[in-house]
């Protein structure tokens, strides 16, 4: 399994894994940002209830995942970061097309993986404040087979709530990993964003196997 595939699988299962950390067991550090920790726990519970049902088809699971993604993640901010310096030089129409293709790509990459949920659990173990009002929530992804996986969530304030702007799995940032991949594609194409947009659209297109 490639690093990207492993990260994708871990993130998808982490999103739909029930939290096993009761409030009474939270550390003093976590108490510093209880709202951020609670946000991650609620997100996990919503994913379990809405995305792991066996009686929904791919279209319904995809719709539910897109709703959860856009409500809980700052997709435009993540997308801009992933494009790196090319965002600054991209024309407005290319920016708009890229952000749409990026969201579709994320949905296509992760939505189907929730059908494989196997009862794994994730424990929220810490939280701390970051600069500019952001927060980091630490968790441990417990697998039935294999060693536990550390999953850290970076969140930014959004009104009275939060939005996730990065997920770090065993020290590897999903946002940075995506930026590295996208930057390589843009550089191979002379700094043009169009080929990357075409690539994202192609990867977001459902296959016959997914539809069956």
Backbone as a printed PyTorch tensor [residue, N CA C, xyz], in Angstrom:
tensor([[[  0.8430,  -1.1940,   0.0000],
         [  0.0000,   0.0000,   0.0000],
         [  0.8770,   1.2420,   0.0000]],

        [[  0.5900,   2.2040,  -0.8720],
         [  1.3620,   3.4350,  -0.9370],
         [  1.0770,   4.2930,   0.2870]],

        [[  1.9740,   5.2730,   0.5270],
         [  1.7640,   6.1610,   1.6740],
         [  0.4460,   6.8930,   1.5330]],

        [[  0.1290,   7.3660,   0.2940],
         [ -1.1200,   8.0960,   0.1010],
         [ -2.3200,   7.2150,   0.4000]],

        [[ -2.2860,   5.9600,  -0.0650],
         [ -3.4110,   5.0540,   0.1820],
         [ -3.5610,   4.7580,   1.6630]],

        [[ -2.4290,   4.5890,   2.3540],
         [ -2.4860,   4.3240,   3.7890],
         [ -3.0750,   5.5130,   4.5380]],

        [[ -2.6320,   6.7140,   4.1870],
         [ -3.1660,   7.9020,   4.8400],
         [ -4.6460,   8.0510,   4.5680]],

        [[ -5.0630,   7.7800,   3.3320],
         [ -6.4740,   7.8920,   2.9840],
         [ -7.3120,   6.9180,   3.8040]],

        [[ -6.8260,   5.6940,   3.9200],
         [ -7.5620,   4.6890,   4.6820],
         [ -7.6460,   5.0670,   6.1520]],

        [[ -6.5240,   5.5310,   6.7150],
         [ -6.5270,   5.9230,   8.1290],
         [ -7.4570,   7.0970,   8.3810]],

        [[ -7.4250,   8.0790,   7.5050],
         [ -8.2770,   9.2440,   7.7040],
         [ -9.7460,   8.8680,   7.6260]],

        [[-10.1060,   8.0580,   6.6440],
         [-11.4980,   7.6750,   6.4900],
         [-12.0000,   6.9210,   7.7130]],

        [[-11.2020,   5.9690,   8.1910],
         [-11.6380,   5.1970,   9.3560],
         [-11.6060,   6.0610,  10.6080]],

        [[-10.6280,   6.9550,  10.7100],
         [-10.5730,   7.8450,  11.8660],
         [-11.8210,   8.7000,  11.9520]],

        [[-12.3180,   9.1490,  10.8100],
         [-13.5200,   9.9730,  10.8020],
         [-14.7440,   9.2010,  11.2660]],

        [[-14.7540,   7.8970,  11.0570],
         [-15.9570,   7.1500,  11.4240],
         [-15.7240,   6.2450,  12.6210]],

        [[-14.6530,   6.5010,  13.3770],
         [-14.3850,   5.6840,  14.5610],
         [-14.9440,   6.3670,  15.7940]],

        [[-15.6440,   5.6010,  16.6140],
         [-16.2440,   6.1790,  17.8260],
         [-15.1640,   6.5440,  18.8210]],

        [[-15.3540,   7.6500,  19.4940],
         [-14.3920,   8.0530,  20.5190],
         [-14.6090,   7.2290,  21.7780]],

        [[-13.5150,   6.7540,  22.3520],
         [-13.6200,   5.9580,  23.5600],
         [-13.1380,   6.6790,  24.7930]],

        [[-12.9530,   7.9920,  24.7240],
         [-12.4280,   8.7310,  25.8690],
         [-13.5460,   9.4730,  26.5800]],

        [[-13.9630,   9.0230,  27.7580],
         [-14.9940,   9.7390,  28.4950],
         [-14.4880,  11.0780,  28.9840]],

        [[-15.3970,  12.0060,  29.2160],
         [-14.9950,  13.3520,  29.6280],
         [-14.1670,  13.3240,  30.9080]],

        [[-14.4950,  12.4350,  31.8250],
         [-13.7860,  12.3890,  33.0980],
         [-12.3260,  12.0060,  32.9360]],

        [[-11.9890,  11.3380,  31.8230],
         [-10.6190,  10.8750,  31.6220],
         [ -9.7820,  11.8730,  30.8470]],

        [[-10.3330,  13.0160,  30.4810],
         [ -9.5900,  13.9950,  29.7170],
         [ -8.4630,  14.5840,  30.5590]],

        [[ -7.3410,  14.8180,  29.9090],
         [ -6.1800,  15.3630,  30.6090],
         [ -6.3740,  16.8490,  30.8720]],

        [[ -5.5310,  17.3850,  31.7500],
         [ -5.5960,  18.8170,  32.0280],
         [ -5.3110,  19.6210,  30.7720]],

        [[ -4.3970,  19.0990,  29.9250],
         [ -4.0760,  19.7930,  28.6900],
         [ -5.3050,  19.8640,  27.7870]],

        [[ -6.0400,  18.7760,  27.6990],
         [ -7.2160,  18.7640,  26.8470],
         [ -8.2580,  19.7570,  27.3400]],

        [[ -8.3500,  19.9570,  28.6430],
         [ -9.3320,  20.8700,  29.1820],
         [ -9.1090,  22.3030,  28.7040]],

        [[ -7.9180,  22.5950,  28.1970],
         [ -7.6330,  23.9340,  27.7160],
         [ -8.4980,  24.3000,  26.5110]],

        [[ -8.8280,  23.3210,  25.6680],
         [ -9.6570,  23.5780,  24.4970],
         [-10.7380,  22.5010,  24.4060]],

        [[-11.6260,  22.4420,  25.3900],
         [-12.6300,  21.3660,  25.3900],
         [-13.5510,  21.4190,  24.1930]],

        [[-13.8280,  22.6160,  23.6740],
         [-14.7500,  22.7160,  22.5460],
         [-14.1710,  22.0670,  21.3010]],

        [[-12.8640,  22.2110,  21.0910],
         [-12.2330,  21.6140,  19.9120],
         [-12.2290,  20.0910,  20.0190]],

        [[-11.9170,  19.5720,  21.2080],
         [-11.9310,  18.1290,  21.4070],
         [-13.3370,  17.5770,  21.2180]],

        [[-14.3260,  18.2820,  21.7390],
         [-15.7130,  17.8380,  21.5950],
         [-16.1420,  17.8720,  20.1330]],

        [[-15.6430,  18.8490,  19.3750],
         [-15.9740,  18.9380,  17.9620],
         [-15.4950,  17.6940,  17.2170]],

        [[-14.2650,  17.2520,  17.4920],
         [-13.7320,  16.0500,  16.8430],
         [-14.5550,  14.8250,  17.2270]],

        [[-14.9280,  14.7260,  18.5020],
         [-15.7220,  13.5850,  18.9480],
         [-17.1010,  13.5660,  18.2780]],

        [[-17.7310,  14.7390,  18.1680],
         [-19.0410,  14.8040,  17.5060],
         [-18.9300,  14.4480,  16.0300]],

        [[-17.8500,  14.9060,  15.3960],
         [-17.6420,  14.5820,  13.9880],
         [-17.5350,  13.0800,  13.7860]],

        [[-16.7860,  12.4150,  14.6690],
         [-16.6590,  10.9660,  14.5850],
         [-18.0160,  10.2830,  14.7360]],

        [[-18.8050,  10.7390,  15.6970],
         [-20.1020,  10.1240,  15.9220],
         [-21.0370,  10.3440,  14.7310]],

        [[-21.0090,  11.5460,  14.1750],
         [-21.8520,  11.8240,  13.0040],
         [-21.4460,  10.9460,  11.8290]],

        [[-20.1520,  10.7220,  11.6690],
         [-19.6890,   9.8780,  10.5690],
         [-20.1600,   8.4430,  10.7500]],

        [[-20.0950,   7.9540,  11.9950],
         [-20.5690,   6.5900,  12.2590],
         [-22.0440,   6.4580,  11.8940]],

        [[-22.8340,   7.3960,  12.3920],
         [-24.2820,   7.3060,  12.2120],
         [-24.7010,   7.5010,  10.7600]],

        [[-23.9860,   8.3390,  10.0300],
         [-24.4440,   8.6720,   8.6970],
         [-23.7610,   7.9800,   7.5480]],

        [[-22.5340,   7.4620,   7.7660],
         [-21.7480,   6.9940,   6.6300],
         [-21.4440,   5.5050,   6.6160]],

        [[-21.6410,   4.8170,   7.7240],
         [-21.2530,   3.4040,   7.7750],
         [-22.4330,   2.4480,   7.6310]],

        [[-23.6210,   2.9780,   7.4130],
         [-24.7980,   2.1220,   7.2570],
         [-24.6430,   1.2140,   6.0380]],

        [[-25.0680,  -0.0200,   6.1720],
         [-24.9340,  -0.9960,   5.0810],
         [-26.0720,  -0.8980,   4.0690]],

        [[-27.1340,  -0.1870,   4.4310],
         [-28.3120,  -0.1720,   3.5660],
         [-28.3940,   1.0800,   2.7000]],

        [[-27.2780,   1.8110,   2.5150],
         [-27.2830,   2.9680,   1.6280],
         [-26.3520,   2.6980,   0.4530]],

        [[-26.7120,   3.2520,  -0.6950],
         [-25.8840,   3.0310,  -1.8770],
         [-24.7740,   4.0750,  -1.9550]],

        [[-23.9330,   3.9490,  -2.9810],
         [-22.7870,   4.8330,  -3.1040],
         [-23.2060,   6.2870,  -3.2560]],

        [[-24.2530,   6.5340,  -4.0350],
         [-24.6810,   7.9170,  -4.2440],
         [-25.0870,   8.5800,  -2.9360]],

        [[-25.8260,   7.8610,  -2.0970],
         [-26.2660,   8.4180,  -0.8240],
         [-25.0830,   8.5960,   0.1250]],

        [[-24.1780,   7.6050,   0.1550],
         [-23.0030,   7.7300,   1.0200],
         [-22.1340,   8.9130,   0.5820]],

        [[-22.0060,   9.0840,  -0.7260],
         [-21.2160,  10.1980,  -1.2570],
         [-21.8510,  11.5310,  -0.8850]],

        [[-23.1610,  11.6330,  -1.0070],
         [-23.8650,  12.8700,  -0.6530],
         [-23.6680,  13.1950,   0.8240]],

        [[-23.8210,  12.1800,   1.6830],
         [-23.6660,  12.4110,   3.1140],
         [-22.2420,  12.8190,   3.4630]],

        [[-21.2770,  12.2000,   2.7900],
         [-19.8930,  12.5520,   3.0720],
         [-19.5910,  13.9760,   2.6220]],

        [[-20.1010,  14.3720,   1.4580],
         [-19.8650,  15.7370,   0.9880],
         [-20.4580,  16.7500,   1.9740]],

        [[-21.6520,  16.4660,   2.4650],
         [-22.2760,  17.3690,   3.4460],
         [-21.4110,  17.4810,   4.6960]],

        [[-20.9270,  16.3490,   5.1890],
         [-20.0900,  16.3440,   6.3880],
         [-18.7670,  17.0650,   6.1270]],

        [[-18.2060,  16.8390,   4.9540],
         [-16.9370,  17.4600,   4.5970],
         [-17.0520,  18.9800,   4.5680]],

        [[-18.0390,  19.4850,   3.8600],
         [-18.1570,  20.9360,   3.7050],
         [-18.5730,  21.6220,   5.0000]],

        [[-19.2880,  20.9020,   5.8760],
         [-19.6830,  21.4770,   7.1610],
         [-18.5340,  21.4910,   8.1640]],

        [[-17.6670,  20.4740,   8.1230],
         [-16.6900,  20.2770,   9.1930],
         [-15.2560,  20.6020,   8.7980]],

        [[-14.9680,  20.6820,   7.5170],
         [-13.6260,  20.9810,   7.0340],
         [-13.6450,  22.3000,   6.2670]],

        [[-12.5830,  23.0660,   6.3920],
         [-12.4450,  24.2960,   5.6000],
         [-11.8300,  23.8990,   4.2630]],

        [[-12.6580,  23.3530,   3.3860],
         [-12.1760,  22.8060,   2.1180],
         [-11.4900,  23.8640,   1.2590]],

        [[-12.0500,  25.0750,   1.1080],
         [-11.3410,  26.0820,   0.3040],
         [ -9.9480,  26.4080,   0.8500]],

        [[ -9.8250,  26.5350,   2.1620],
         [ -8.5120,  26.8480,   2.7400],
         [ -7.5360,  25.7070,   2.5210]],

        [[ -7.9900,  24.4790,   2.7230],
         [ -7.1380,  23.3120,   2.4880],
         [ -6.7240,  23.2630,   1.0210]],

        [[ -7.6800,  23.5290,   0.1330],
         [ -7.3900,  23.5010,  -1.2990],
         [ -6.3680,  24.5470,  -1.6980]],

        [[ -6.5090,  25.7510,  -1.1690],
         [ -5.5500,  26.8080,  -1.4860],
         [ -4.1530,  26.4300,  -1.0020]],

        [[ -4.0720,  25.8860,   0.2120],
         [ -2.7820,  25.4630,   0.7430],
         [ -2.1790,  24.3580,  -0.1180]],

        [[ -3.0020,  23.4070,  -0.5350],
         [ -2.5110,  22.2770,  -1.3130],
         [ -1.9560,  22.7160,  -2.6680]],

        [[ -2.4880,  23.7870,  -3.2280],
         [ -2.0030,  24.2620,  -4.5190],
         [ -0.6960,  25.0310,  -4.3770]],

        [[ -0.3880,  25.4890,  -3.1830],
         [  0.8880,  26.1460,  -2.9400],
         [  1.0160,  27.4700,  -3.6730]],

        [[  2.2280,  27.7460,  -4.1400],
         [  2.4980,  29.0320,  -4.7860],
         [  1.7280,  29.2050,  -6.0860]],

        [[  1.2940,  28.1140,  -6.6770],
         [  0.5500,  28.2090,  -7.9380],
         [ -0.7920,  28.9140,  -7.7470]],

        [[ -1.3130,  28.9260,  -6.5070],
         [ -2.5750,  29.6170,  -6.2570],
         [ -2.4400,  31.1110,  -6.5580]],

        [[ -1.3140,  31.6850,  -6.1930],
         [ -1.1290,  33.1290,  -6.3660],
         [ -1.0730,  33.5350,  -7.8340]],

        [[ -0.5760,  32.6550,  -8.6830],
         [ -0.4290,  32.9950, -10.0950],
         [ -1.5790,  32.4880, -10.9640]],

        [[ -2.4460,  31.6620, -10.3980],
         [ -3.5550,  31.1040, -11.1790],
         [ -4.5990,  32.1800, -11.4720]],

        [[ -5.1780,  32.1410, -12.6680],
         [ -6.2400,  33.0750, -13.0400],
         [ -7.5010,  32.7440, -12.2530]],

        [[ -8.3560,  33.7340, -11.9810],
         [ -9.5870,  33.4880, -11.2190],
         [-10.4200,  32.3150, -11.7440]],

        [[-10.6290,  32.1660, -13.0720],
         [-11.4100,  31.0070, -13.5330],
         [-10.7400,  29.6750, -13.1840]],

        [[ -9.3900,  29.6400, -13.2500],
         [ -8.6730,  28.4230, -12.8900],
         [ -8.7810,  28.1410, -11.3900]],

        [[ -8.7570,  29.1820, -10.5820],
         [ -8.9230,  28.9930,  -9.1350],
         [-10.2800,  28.3730,  -8.8290]],

        [[-11.3200,  28.9310,  -9.4440],
         [-12.6720,  28.4160,  -9.1920],
         [-12.8100,  26.9720,  -9.6530]],

        [[-12.2850,  26.6830, -10.8500],
         [-12.3710,  25.3160, -11.3780],
         [-11.5610,  24.3520, -10.5170]],

        [[-10.4060,  24.8110, -10.0440],
         [ -9.5640,  23.9660,  -9.2040],
         [-10.2490,  23.6220,  -7.8920]],

        [[-10.8190,  24.6140,  -7.2110],
         [-11.4670,  24.3430,  -5.9270],
         [-12.6330,  23.3760,  -6.0780]],

        [[-13.3930,  23.5010,  -7.1630],
         [-14.4910,  22.5570,  -7.4080],
         [-13.9400,  21.1500,  -7.6560]],

        [[-12.8830,  21.0580,  -8.4880],
         [-12.2850,  19.7570,  -8.7710],
         [-11.6460,  19.1610,  -7.5230]],

        [[-11.0580,  20.0160,  -6.6790],
         [-10.4220,  19.5410,  -5.4560],
         [-11.4530,  18.9270,  -4.5140]],

        [[-12.5790,  19.6100,  -4.3220],
         [-13.6190,  19.0580,  -3.4570],
         [-14.1400,  17.7290,  -3.9970]],

        [[-14.3950,  17.6660,  -5.2940],
         [-14.8790,  16.4210,  -5.8960],
         [-13.8590,  15.2960,  -5.7240]],

        [[-12.5840,  15.6370,  -5.8510],
         [-11.5160,  14.6530,  -5.6920],
         [-11.4810,  14.1070,  -4.2630]],

        [[-11.5890,  14.9940,  -3.2690],
         [-11.5960,  14.5500,  -1.8770],
         [-12.7820,  13.6360,  -1.6060]],

        [[-13.9460,  14.0160,  -2.0980],
         [-15.1480,  13.2090,  -1.8950],
         [-14.9670,  11.8280,  -2.5230]],

        [[-14.4800,  11.7960,  -3.7580],
         [-14.3080,  10.5140,  -4.4480],
         [-13.2540,   9.6430,  -3.7770]],

        [[-12.2210,  10.2720,  -3.2110],
         [-11.1340,   9.5200,  -2.5870],
         [-11.5710,   8.8380,  -1.2960]],

        [[-12.4110,   9.5030,  -0.5000],
         [-12.7200,   9.0050,   0.8310],
         [-14.1040,   8.4010,   1.0130]],

        [[-15.0840,   8.8550,   0.2600],
         [-16.4670,   8.4580,   0.5410],
         [-16.6630,   6.9460,   0.5020]],

        [[-16.0460,   6.2660,  -0.4630],
         [-16.2820,   4.8310,  -0.6080],
         [-15.6700,   4.0190,   0.5220]],

        [[-14.6970,   4.5740,   1.2270],
         [-13.9820,   3.7970,   2.2470],
         [-14.8110,   3.5550,   3.5040]],

        [[-15.8680,   4.3200,   3.6870],
         [-16.6720,   4.1430,   4.9030],
         [-17.4760,   2.8520,   4.8870]],

        [[-17.6620,   2.2690,   3.7020],
         [-18.3680,   0.9890,   3.6290],
         [-17.5510,  -0.1240,   4.2730]],

        [[-16.2300,   0.1030,   4.4560],
         [-15.3490,  -0.9290,   4.9980],
         [-15.0970,  -0.7650,   6.4940]],

        [[-15.8480,   0.1250,   7.1420],
         [-15.6720,   0.3460,   8.5640],
         [-15.8180,  -0.9520,   9.3450]],

        [[-14.8360,  -1.2330,  10.2360],
         [-14.8470,  -2.4990,  10.9490],
         [-14.8810,  -2.3690,  12.4480]],

        [[-15.4130,  -1.2720,  12.9740],
         [-15.5490,  -1.1270,  14.4120],
         [-14.3180,  -0.6100,  15.1160]],

        [[-13.3540,  -0.0650,  14.3750],
         [-12.1820,   0.5280,  15.0100],
         [-12.5990,   1.7090,  15.9020]],

        [[-11.7470,   2.0540,  16.8420],
         [-12.0770,   3.1590,  17.7370],
         [-10.9740,   4.2110,  17.7170]],

        [[-11.3520,   5.4150,  18.0670],
         [-10.3750,   6.4940,  18.1780],
         [-10.5890,   7.1900,  19.5230]],

        [[ -9.4950,   7.3730,  20.2670],
         [ -9.5540,   8.0080,  21.5750],
         [ -8.9480,   9.4030,  21.5080]],

        [[ -9.7120,  10.3940,  21.8900],
         [ -9.1740,  11.7470,  22.0080],
         [ -8.3570,  11.8020,  23.2910]],

        [[ -7.0830,  12.1800,  23.1860],
         [ -6.1970,  12.1120,  24.3440],
         [ -5.6370,  13.4680,  24.7730]],

        [[ -5.7470,  14.4880,  23.9380],
         [ -5.1860,  15.7770,  24.3260],
         [ -5.7350,  16.8770,  23.4340]],

        [[ -5.5590,  18.1060,  23.8710],
         [ -5.8120,  19.2540,  23.0080],
         [ -5.0030,  20.4250,  23.5300]],

        [[ -4.6630,  21.3450,  22.6440],
         [ -3.8860,  22.5090,  23.0450],
         [ -4.1680,  23.6550,  22.0910]],

        [[ -3.9380,  24.8320,  22.5700],
         [ -4.1430,  26.0270,  21.7590],
         [ -2.9310,  26.2770,  20.8700]],

        [[ -3.2080,  26.7970,  19.6730],
         [ -2.1650,  27.1990,  18.7460],
         [ -2.2870,  28.6990,  18.5040]],

        [[ -1.4410,  29.2190,  17.6490],
         [ -1.5010,  30.6390,  17.3220],
         [ -2.7820,  30.9730,  16.5640]],

        [[ -3.1710,  32.2220,  16.6040],
         [ -4.3070,  32.7490,  15.8490],
         [ -5.6240,  32.0320,  16.1790]],

        [[ -5.7310,  31.5720,  17.4240],
         [ -6.9740,  30.9600,  17.8580],
         [ -7.1750,  29.5320,  17.4280]],

        [[ -6.2180,  28.9550,  16.7140],
         [ -6.3570,  27.5730,  16.2580],
         [ -6.1230,  26.5970,  17.4120]],

        [[ -6.4800,  25.3410,  17.1810],
         [ -6.3200,  24.3120,  18.2060],
         [ -5.8210,  23.0260,  17.5690]],

        [[ -5.1080,  22.2360,  18.3570],
         [ -4.6580,  20.9130,  17.9370],
         [ -5.2780,  19.8850,  18.8780]],

        [[ -5.9100,  18.8830,  18.3160],
         [ -6.5200,  17.8090,  19.0970],
         [ -5.7890,  16.5140,  18.7670]],

        [[ -5.2770,  15.8570,  19.8030],
         [ -4.5610,  14.6000,  19.6150],
         [ -5.4660,  13.4140,  19.8690]],

        [[ -5.3080,  12.3710,  19.0680],
         [ -6.1080,  11.1630,  19.2500],
         [ -5.2790,   9.9420,  18.8680]],

        [[ -5.7540,   8.7940,  19.2990],
         [ -5.1010,   7.5270,  18.9840],
         [ -6.1250,   6.6190,  18.3100]],

        [[ -5.7770,   6.1460,  17.1320],
         [ -6.6250,   5.2670,  16.3280],
         [ -6.2710,   3.8270,  16.6590]],

        [[ -7.1970,   3.1290,  17.3260],
         [ -6.9810,   1.7500,  17.7530],
         [ -7.4920,   0.7890,  16.6890]],

        [[ -6.5960,  -0.0870,  16.2230],
         [ -6.9720,  -1.0630,  15.2020],
         [ -7.0750,  -2.4570,  15.8090]],

        [[ -7.9680,  -3.2790,  15.2400],
         [ -8.1040,  -4.6450,  15.7190],
         [ -6.8080,  -5.4210,  15.4760]],

        [[ -6.1490,  -5.1110,  14.3720],
         [ -4.8760,  -5.7520,  14.0460],
         [ -3.8590,  -4.6580,  13.7420]],

        [[ -2.6770,  -4.8000,  14.3040],
         [ -1.6370,  -3.8110,  14.0650],
         [ -1.5200,  -2.8200,  15.1990]],

        [[ -0.4660,  -2.0380,  15.1510],
         [ -0.1930,  -1.0650,  16.1860],
         [ -1.1500,   0.1190,  16.1020]],

        [[ -1.4040,   0.7740,  17.2450],
         [ -2.2350,   1.9900,  17.2240],
         [ -1.5950,   3.0590,  16.3350]],

        [[ -2.4270,   3.9310,  15.7820],
         [ -1.9600,   4.9960,  14.9020],
         [ -2.3020,   6.3400,  15.5400]],

        [[ -1.3200,   7.2200,  15.6110],
         [ -1.5510,   8.5610,  16.1490],
         [ -2.1980,   9.4380,  15.0750]],

        [[ -3.3060,  10.0690,  15.4230],
         [ -4.0060,  10.9610,  14.5040],
         [ -4.2050,  12.2980,  15.2170]],

        [[ -3.6340,  13.3560,  14.6540],
         [ -3.7730,  14.6990,  15.2160],
         [ -4.5950,  15.5590,  14.2630]],

        [[ -5.4440,  16.3880,  14.8370],
         [ -6.3520,  17.2290,  14.0810],
         [ -6.0170,  18.6920,  14.3400]],

        [[ -5.8930,  19.4780,  13.2890],
         [ -5.6750,  20.9090,  13.4410],
         [ -6.9650,  21.6210,  13.0470]],

        [[ -7.4320,  22.4840,  13.9400],
         [ -8.7170,  23.1380,  13.7430],
         [ -8.5630,  24.6550,  13.8140]],

        [[ -9.3930,  25.3530,  13.0450],
         [ -9.4370,  26.8130,  13.0750],
         [-10.8260,  27.2370,  13.5240]],

        [[-10.9340,  28.3320,  14.2770],
         [-12.2540,  28.7920,  14.7240],
         [-13.1010,  29.2430,  13.5470]],

        [[-14.3830,  28.9270,  13.6290],
         [-15.3490,  29.3100,  12.5840],
         [-16.6170,  29.7640,  13.2860]],

        [[-16.7450,  31.0720,  13.4990],
         [-17.8910,  31.5690,  14.2480],
         [-17.8650,  31.0100,  15.6640]],

        [[-18.9540,  30.3520,  16.0430],
         [-19.0450,  29.7380,  17.3600],
         [-18.5960,  28.2850,  17.3580]],

        [[-18.0650,  27.8190,  16.2320],
         [-17.6630,  26.4270,  16.1340],
         [-16.2320,  26.3390,  15.5910]],

        [[-15.9190,  25.2150,  14.9470],
         [-14.5880,  24.9670,  14.4320],
         [-14.6830,  24.3670,  13.0350]],

        [[-13.5630,  24.4450,  12.3200],
         [-13.4220,  23.6950,  11.0690],
         [-12.0220,  23.0940,  11.0320]],

        [[-11.9440,  21.8750,  10.5370],
         [-10.6640,  21.1760,  10.4500],
         [ -9.9000,  21.6810,   9.2310]],

        [[ -8.6040,  21.9650,   9.4350],
         [ -7.7900,  22.4500,   8.3280],
         [ -6.6300,  21.5060,   8.0130]],

        [[ -6.4190,  20.5030,   8.8360],
         [ -5.4020,  19.4990,   8.5190],
         [ -5.5920,  18.2990,   9.4320]],

        [[ -5.1640,  17.1370,   8.9370],
         [ -5.1280,  15.9190,   9.7380],
         [ -3.7270,  15.3510,   9.5910]],

        [[ -3.0770,  15.0820,  10.7220],
         [ -1.7030,  14.6000,  10.7230],
         [ -1.6980,  13.1640,  11.2360]],

        [[ -1.2870,  12.2400,  10.3880],
         [ -1.3120,  10.8160,  10.7340],
         [  0.1190,  10.3250,  10.9090]],

        [[  0.4350,   9.9000,  12.1430],
         [  1.7890,   9.4680,  12.4900],
         [  2.8160,  10.5030,  12.0590]],

        [[  2.5060,  11.7820,  12.3200],
         [  3.4340,  12.8550,  12.0260],
         [  3.4450,  13.3220,  10.5860]],

        [[  2.6260,  12.7310,   9.7330],
         [  2.5840,  13.1040,   8.3140],
         [  1.3260,  13.9070,   8.0510]],

        [[  1.4940,  15.1500,   7.6280],
         [  0.3660,  16.0390,   7.3560],
         [ -0.2980,  15.6770,   6.0440]],

        [[ -1.6220,  15.4810,   6.0910],
         [ -2.3630,  15.2200,   4.8580],
         [ -2.2760,  16.4150,   3.9200]],

        [[ -2.3620,  17.6320,   4.4620],
         [ -2.3330,  18.8290,   3.6310],
         [ -0.9790,  18.9830,   2.9470]],

        [[  0.1040,  18.7480,   3.6810],
         [  1.4320,  18.8780,   3.0870],
         [  1.6810,  17.7790,   2.0620]],

        [[  1.2340,  16.5650,   2.3660],
         [  1.3760,  15.4720,   1.4120],
         [  0.6730,  15.8040,   0.1070]],

        [[ -0.5480,  16.3370,   0.2160],
         [ -1.2900,  16.7090,  -0.9820],
         [ -0.5910,  17.8360,  -1.7260]],

        [[ -0.0630,  18.8230,  -0.9960],
         [  0.6330,  19.9390,  -1.6370],
         [  1.8570,  19.4530,  -2.3980]],

        [[  2.5940,  18.5270,  -1.8200],
         [  3.7660,  17.9890,  -2.5130],
         [  3.3630,  17.3150,  -3.8220]],

        [[  2.2920,  16.5270,  -3.7790],
         [  1.8160,  15.8430,  -4.9840],
         [  1.3700,  16.8470,  -6.0450]],

        [[  0.5960,  17.8450,  -5.6160],
         [  0.0770,  18.8340,  -6.5660],
         [  1.2010,  19.6770,  -7.1510]],

        [[  2.1570,  20.0710,  -6.3250],
         [  3.2700,  20.8860,  -6.8010],
         [  4.0640,  20.1440,  -7.8700]],

        [[  4.2650,  18.8510,  -7.6760],
         [  4.9990,  18.0620,  -8.6570],
         [  4.2540,  18.0420,  -9.9900]],

        [[  2.9280,  17.9040,  -9.9360],
         [  2.1320,  17.8930, -11.1670],
         [  2.2030,  19.2360, -11.8790]],

        [[  2.0710,  20.3210, -11.1300],
         [  2.1200,  21.6570, -11.7230],
         [  3.4870,  21.9190, -12.3370]],

        [[  4.5520,  21.5320, -11.6550],
         [  5.8940,  21.7590, -12.1650],
         [  6.1570,  20.9690, -13.4350]],

        [[  5.6370,  19.7440, -13.4820],
         [  5.8220,  18.9330, -14.6910],
         [  5.1280,  19.5480, -15.9000]],

        [[  4.1570,  20.3970, -15.6440],
         [  3.3820,  21.0050, -16.7220],
         [  3.6690,  22.4990, -16.8730]],

        [[  4.9090,  22.8690, -16.5850],
         [  5.3420,  24.2320, -16.8200],
         [  4.6600,  25.2830, -15.9740]],

        [[  4.1920,  24.9050, -14.7790],
         [  3.5440,  25.8550, -13.8930],
         [  2.0730,  26.0640, -14.1810]],

        [[  1.5130,  25.3180, -15.1290],
         [  0.1000,  25.4770, -15.4740],
         [ -0.7740,  24.6380, -14.5380]],

        [[ -1.9050,  25.2180, -14.1270],
         [ -2.8250,  24.5410, -13.2080],
         [ -3.8180,  23.6590, -13.9610]],

        [[ -4.0660,  23.9730, -15.2250],
         [ -5.0600,  23.2400, -16.0010],
         [ -4.8700,  21.7300, -15.9990]],

        [[ -3.6500,  21.2230, -16.2420],
         [ -3.4560,  19.7680, -16.2230],
         [ -3.7690,  19.1400, -14.8730]],

        [[ -3.4760,  19.8670, -13.7910],
         [ -3.8220,  19.3440, -12.4670],
         [ -5.3320,  19.2590, -12.3160]],

        [[ -6.0410,  20.2720, -12.7680],
         [ -7.5060,  20.2550, -12.6960],
         [ -8.0500,  19.0570, -13.4700]],

        [[ -7.5130,  18.8240, -14.6620],
         [ -7.9520,  17.6760, -15.4670],
         [ -7.6830,  16.3650, -14.7390]],

        [[ -6.5320,  16.2780, -14.0780],
         [ -6.1800,  15.0700, -13.3340],
         [ -7.1430,  14.8340, -12.1760]],

        [[ -7.4630,  15.8970, -11.4400],
         [ -8.3920,  15.7660, -10.3200],
         [ -9.7720,  15.3450, -10.7970]],

        [[-10.2160,  15.9140, -11.8980],
         [-11.5250,  15.5430, -12.4470],
         [-11.5480,  14.0810, -12.8490]],

        [[-10.4490,  13.6120, -13.4270],
         [-10.3850,  12.2210, -13.8520],
         [-10.4300,  11.2820, -12.6380]],

        [[ -9.7030,  11.6390, -11.5870],
         [ -9.6810,  10.8010, -10.3950],
         [-11.0150,  10.8290,  -9.6560]],

        [[-11.7790,  11.9030,  -9.8280],
         [-13.0710,  12.0130,  -9.1520],
         [-14.1820,  11.2990,  -9.9020]],

        [[-13.8870,  10.8890, -11.1470],
         [-14.9190,  10.2260, -11.9490],
         [-15.1350,   8.8180, -11.4130]],

        [[-16.3850,   8.4580, -11.0610],
         [-16.6320,   7.1110, -10.5030],
         [-16.3790,   6.0300, -11.5340]],

        [[-15.8080,   4.9260, -11.0730],
         [-15.5500,   3.8030, -11.9600],
         [-16.7400,   2.8420, -11.9520]],

        [[-16.7170,   1.9330, -12.9060],
         [-17.7870,   0.9280, -12.9580],
         [-17.7940,   0.0770, -11.6980]],

        [[-16.6010,  -0.2380, -11.1800],
         [-16.5210,  -1.0600,  -9.9710],
         [-17.1460,  -0.3620,  -8.7890]],

        [[-16.9630,   0.9600,  -8.6920],
         [-17.5290,   1.6980,  -7.5760],
         [-19.0500,   1.7150,  -7.6570]],

        [[-19.5760,   1.7780,  -8.8620],
         [-21.0210,   1.8570,  -9.0440],
         [-21.7090,   0.5160,  -8.8350]],

        [[-20.9760,  -0.5490,  -8.9680],
         [-21.6070,  -1.8820,  -8.8670],
         [-21.8450,  -2.2610,  -7.4110]]])
